[in-house]
Amino acid sequence: MDVSTLRRRGILFIVSAPSGAGKTTISARALREIDGLEMSVSCTTRSPRAGEHDGEDYTFLDRAEFERRCGEGAFAEWAEVHGFLYGTPRGPIEDALSGGRDMLLDIDVQGARQMKQRYTEDAVAVFVLPPSEAELERRLRARGTDPDEVIRRRLERARAEMDEYRRYDYALVNREVGESVRLFGAIVAAERVRVSRLVGT
């Protein structure tokens, strides 16, 4: 056997969590600290938050443009969350998989379910849990960006979403970001050496 002919398909590392659990922070650090990870930039109809940049954090679209792209089949998955549309562009995903490159997707449970169905062999889903509901509420309030009514709705949604962790491949309880990133790195390393991911050329 000529080992030099073996190559690996890319992997889609999906990270989901209830709002405030820390998935965006974990994802950002993972991108900096784990070699060979690329971020999948989602499209959304919500407005940019402070510090967010178009084409880097998200591609910001109006609803009409989002729906046009959706009708053209441009998204690998899409969902409506808190009244806004979010979608994962299909093209970069397909290119990464065929090219043996790994992508990180920071998406909600609806999107994760769609991606796992569409890319069953290529997707690895990780759910980030808060240490407790009280800590989740503390983190949401510490942001200082949402009124009480929005925080209440986010907490209600979080309770429903946390039950979804059983559908994922891995679950991380985010007590401390550094520890969570190290555990995520271990998941990435293990998944990269699965025999089932090797493709003979």
PARO-335984 format. One record per residue (C-alpha): x, y, z. Coordinates in nm, 3 decimals. Each point is the difference from the previous one (the first is absolute). Layout:
% PARO-335984
X; Y; Z
...
***
This chain:
% PARO-335984
0.000; 0.000; 0.000
0.127; 0.345; -0.093
-0.087; 0.225; 0.296
0.091; 0.307; -0.204
-0.314; -0.049; -0.209
-0.231; 0.039; 0.299
-0.172; 0.329; 0.060
-0.278; 0.114; 0.232
-0.329; 0.168; -0.071
-0.065; 0.322; 0.184
-0.201; 0.003; 0.323
-0.280; 0.234; 0.105
0.032; 0.075; 0.371
-0.339; 0.132; 0.112
-0.020; 0.190; 0.329
-0.342; 0.080; 0.147
-0.114; 0.134; 0.336
-0.276; 0.202; 0.162
0.060; 0.374; -0.016
0.253; 0.100; 0.266
0.162; -0.342; 0.047
0.322; 0.114; -0.166
0.012; -0.166; -0.341
0.110; 0.314; -0.184
0.287; 0.058; 0.245
0.106; -0.366; -0.021
-0.021; 0.006; -0.379
0.211; 0.317; -0.027
0.274; -0.143; 0.221
-0.011; -0.338; -0.175
0.061; 0.174; -0.333
0.307; 0.173; 0.145
0.140; -0.301; 0.187
-0.081; -0.303; -0.217
0.188; -0.024; -0.327
-0.191; -0.068; -0.319
-0.344; 0.122; 0.104
-0.188; 0.247; -0.220
-0.313; 0.189; 0.104
-0.317; -0.042; -0.199
-0.144; 0.351; -0.030
-0.377; -0.012; 0.030
-0.246; 0.241; -0.158
-0.256; 0.176; 0.217
-0.275; 0.260; -0.025
0.075; 0.149; 0.343
0.196; 0.322; 0.038
0.370; -0.010; 0.092
0.083; 0.020; 0.369
0.276; 0.225; 0.128
0.335; -0.122; -0.130
-0.144; -0.232; -0.266
0.117; 0.034; -0.358
-0.186; -0.094; -0.317
0.155; -0.301; -0.173
0.207; -0.087; 0.306
-0.241; -0.069; 0.285
-0.308; -0.032; -0.222
-0.112; 0.101; -0.344
-0.281; 0.244; 0.077
-0.292; -0.013; -0.246
-0.346; 0.151; -0.013
-0.287; -0.247; 0.012
-0.079; 0.026; -0.372
0.357; -0.088; -0.101
0.017; -0.284; 0.251
-0.326; -0.146; -0.130
0.122; 0.037; -0.360
0.316; -0.198; 0.078
-0.203; -0.254; 0.192
-0.224; -0.052; -0.304
0.310; -0.060; -0.213
0.117; -0.278; 0.235
0.305; 0.199; 0.108
-0.019; -0.113; 0.365
0.101; -0.338; 0.141
-0.237; 0.079; 0.289
-0.202; 0.295; 0.121
-0.228; 0.080; 0.292
-0.192; 0.285; 0.159
0.119; 0.085; 0.351
-0.140; 0.282; 0.217
-0.170; 0.145; -0.309
0.316; 0.008; -0.214
0.111; -0.232; -0.280
0.335; -0.180; 0.015
0.153; -0.221; -0.268
0.321; -0.188; -0.084
0.121; 0.057; -0.359
0.030; -0.331; -0.184
0.295; 0.080; -0.231
0.277; 0.042; 0.259
-0.120; -0.314; 0.184
0.017; -0.217; -0.312
0.342; 0.141; -0.095
0.145; -0.067; 0.345
-0.128; -0.358; 0.017
0.133; -0.097; -0.341
0.328; 0.181; 0.065
0.069; -0.171; 0.333
-0.037; 0.323; 0.201
-0.178; 0.021; 0.336
-0.267; 0.259; 0.069
-0.146; 0.126; 0.325
-0.370; 0.085; 0.001
-0.149; 0.206; 0.284
-0.369; -0.074; -0.056
-0.321; -0.058; 0.197
-0.169; -0.335; 0.065
-0.233; 0.029; -0.301
0.293; 0.058; -0.234
0.206; -0.273; 0.165
-0.279; -0.252; -0.052
-0.020; 0.088; -0.370
0.378; -0.022; -0.045
0.022; -0.338; 0.174
-0.272; -0.133; -0.229
0.159; 0.140; -0.315
0.364; -0.079; 0.086
-0.041; -0.310; 0.217
0.351; -0.138; -0.053
0.182; 0.333; -0.001
-0.157; 0.191; 0.290
0.103; -0.019; 0.366
-0.240; 0.178; 0.234
0.108; 0.144; 0.336
-0.249; 0.151; 0.246
0.120; 0.256; 0.255
-0.192; 0.002; 0.329
0.017; 0.268; 0.270
0.100; -0.116; 0.351
-0.351; 0.089; 0.122
-0.310; 0.193; -0.099
0.084; 0.266; 0.260
0.345; 0.049; -0.156
-0.156; 0.022; -0.345
-0.232; 0.278; 0.116
0.293; 0.179; 0.166
0.198; -0.010; -0.327
-0.294; 0.129; -0.204
-0.055; 0.290; 0.238
0.374; 0.077; 0.012
-0.003; 0.069; -0.374
-0.208; 0.310; 0.068
-0.142; -0.010; -0.353
-0.352; -0.139; 0.050
-0.305; 0.122; 0.195
-0.164; -0.228; 0.258
-0.267; -0.124; -0.241
0.261; -0.114; -0.253
0.202; -0.172; 0.274
-0.316; -0.177; 0.119
-0.068; -0.128; -0.353
0.362; -0.112; -0.039
-0.017; -0.194; 0.328
-0.324; -0.170; -0.104
0.157; -0.100; -0.331
0.317; -0.113; 0.180
-0.196; -0.245; 0.216
-0.148; -0.162; -0.310
0.333; -0.003; -0.186
0.195; -0.157; 0.285
-0.210; -0.315; -0.032
0.142; -0.037; -0.353
0.351; -0.086; 0.118
-0.082; -0.372; -0.017
-0.023; 0.028; -0.381
0.362; 0.120; -0.020
0.322; -0.200; -0.025
0.169; 0.182; 0.289
-0.106; 0.226; 0.289
0.226; 0.253; 0.176
-0.097; 0.168; 0.326
0.158; 0.344; -0.032
0.119; 0.071; 0.352
0.321; 0.165; -0.121
0.075; 0.100; -0.358
0.360; -0.124; -0.008
-0.101; -0.346; 0.117
-0.285; -0.011; -0.254
0.231; 0.096; -0.285
0.249; -0.272; 0.103
-0.277; -0.259; 0.001
-0.124; 0.122; -0.337
0.355; -0.031; -0.131
0.011; -0.361; 0.118
-0.323; -0.070; -0.190
0.145; 0.154; -0.316
0.323; -0.201; 0.030
-0.185; -0.330; 0.049
-0.243; 0.059; -0.286
0.283; 0.086; -0.240
0.158; -0.344; 0.039
-0.314; -0.211; -0.043
0.063; -0.273; -0.257
-0.346; 0.058; -0.146
0.108; 0.348; -0.114
0.285; -0.127; -0.219
-0.051; -0.009; -0.373
0.234; -0.196; -0.228
0.116; 0.180; -0.316
***
